[in-house]
Amino acid sequence: MDKGIENLISARNSLKASAEKSKALAFSLEKTGPRLDKINRRLQSLEVAIRPIQAPKDSLSAVGGHINRAVVPAAAVLKVFDAIHGLEKSLFDPQSDLRGYLGVLKQLGEALRFLEENCGMAIQWLADIVEHLEDHKVADERFILGLKKALKCLHELEAGEEKGRLDGGLLEVALDRLENEFRRLLMESSVPLPMSLPALPGQQACIAPSPLPVIVIKKLQAILGRLIVSNRLDKCISIYVEVRSSNVRDSLQALNLDYLEISDSEFNDVANIEVYISQWGKHLEFTVKHLLEAEYKICNEVFERIGMDVWKDCFAKIASQAGILEFLQFGKTVAETKIGFQPALWWGRLRQDPNLIKRVIEGACEIFWELSFQVELQRHAPPPPDGSIPRVVTFITDYCNKLLGDDYKPILTQVLVIERSWKHEKFQERILIDELLNLVKTIGMNLETWSKAYEDTILPYFFLMNNHWHLYKHLKGTKLGIILGDSWSRDHEQRTEYYSTLYLRESWGKLPILLSREGLILFSGGRATARDLVKKRLKSFNAAFDDMYRKQSNWLILDKDLREKTRLVIIQTIVPVYRSYMQNYGPLVEQDASAGKYAKYTPHSLETMLDSLFSPKPVRHGSFKVRQSTGKLNDGISDQYQTSPAVK
């Protein structure tokens, strides 16, 4: 009995101890569960991370080459990005250290050019890695999907508007600050000139010196040089004309020139008109000899490195906006009046000044009649190395249309009428039209001569395609284009198509034949022979493509429509043939250890590269150099911009 009770007590204690152990174990397992889940998740991630090393040895060897080829440019791109961010703090205020500011801007420009040239390549090589990993199942599908999403974002950024903002807009802000410094220098140095007439009868007033200090001119030239590289010349000219013409107007404001706006009826008042003519003579002399001659001089000094066409056009705008046309209109009205004494009185005023107006009219006419000769002299200059539009071509087309416009044609006609009357010849409007048509004809002859000056056999076709399109598109529907006629416009449109066809046939059109399928049909010579043929032909295609792309990546088409059309034709000529060839025969070489040497491009990478051709880049433009033949026209100046030691 006692023994049975003892056994029961012992069993109870044993069960109690087991229950407590089970409870402790359950509690321990409850705490361990989340830790096991965490370990499991880590194992899954680790499995994805080490998946590539579980691939076959041959696959891993091939991946190594692809990775090495892509990592170097990608790392270089990231390094340049970091450098760009480091430049930001140095681009705050050009006023305190203009030389240093321009130096940092140059570094920024070089960095951005590197990014523009290498971002696309780095992205494409990264895409090649992803494609290889996917094709050979070297990496996990989720890993590949993540890479594809990242690449898609990079492609969209590289191809979209953000491509031009690789610096986050830093360059544009820095250039805006440089424009503001250009304006500040002009405004602080532009002071209205008071009218100072001779103290003694017959004494000639001295011509005012240039109103801008030499150091300011040096700084303006340095700023211009940098802004021109960034295609901001037009903005600089606009700022310059605005500030300097305002300065001339301020100088004239104190002269009380209300009489320039008198009505025709007031010319019947003999007493008043005599006073007005007297004032007009003095004011015109002051305006021409002191204000405009000073502006003429400083325009030449500031813009001399760009070319005569720029600074003279700039001066013309200043003179026009300052009010010189009102002076000329008053003189024209006096000359045409029917009151007998007035023409004589007007001419008498002119004789008091040593042929002032005569010199102005003769100088204007001489420049007009000699321009055709000056354009012809440009025939001996080398053509643009990038096959683009020579500056003289755009200048002459714009110049002719301006002269035919309502603002300039009446004045030029009146000047030519006066010149002919001095020669006792009758002016006919056809004389003006014929001279402008002669300018266009001279340009056409220049184009033919320039096209024969290229050493490259393909560039002449590209150059003529570019320029005939410019003449067609930019003159069609204009005043000059209407005079030239529809047949002239159609002729240049047809010439554009003709030279476009020749250009394509002699360049990119020769590449598809390198991907011949001869000997590859059904692998008639055996798989090894077929593989050797494919390698040989891909190697020839790659070499020809690389050479042509390298050469033509420096060529330029400014017109967007022509640029996109030319790109599209090239892409349609190359990419479909290459895609079909690689789909059919690419597998023969892709398993090879040296596959990257032959399957160098994907169809997408070819299309991306071709779609980047002919875009404008920040470059220095050559000037329209004019040879001096009569003393009236000055030589153009070199287009090289150096930061002068005076710029600090």
Protein Blocks (a to p, Z undefined) as FASTA:
>chain_A
ZZmmmmmmmmmmmmmmmmmmmmmmmmmmmmmmmmmmmmmmmmmmmmmmmmmmmpcfklmm
mmmmmmmmmmmmmmmmmmmmmmmmmmmmmmmblmlmmmlmmmmmmmmmmmmmmmmmmmmm
mmmmmmmmmmmmmmnopacfklmmmmmmmmmmmmmmmmmmmlmmmnnommmmmmmmmmmm
mmmmmmmmmccddddddfbghiacdddddfbdfklmmmmmmmmmmmmmnopmmmmmmmmm
mmmmmmmmmmmmmnopmlmmccfklmmmmklmmmmmmmmmmmmmmmmmmmmmmmmmmmmm
mmmmnojklmmmmmmmmmmmnopmmmmmmmmmmmmpmbfklmmmmmmmmmmpghklmmmm
mmmmmmmmmmmmmmmmmmmpccdfklpacfklmmmmmmmmmmmmmklmmmmmmmmmmmmm
mnopacdfklmmmmmmmmmmmmmmmmmmmmmmpmblklmmmmmmmmmmmmmmmmgopakl
mmnomklmmmmmmmmmmmmmmmmmmmmmmmmmmmccehkggplnojklmmmmmmmmmmmm
mmmmmmmmmmmmmgccfblklmmmmmmmmmmmmmmmmmmmmmmmmmmmmmpmklmmmmmp
cfklmmmmmmmgoiacdddddddddddfkopaccdddfbdcddfklZZ
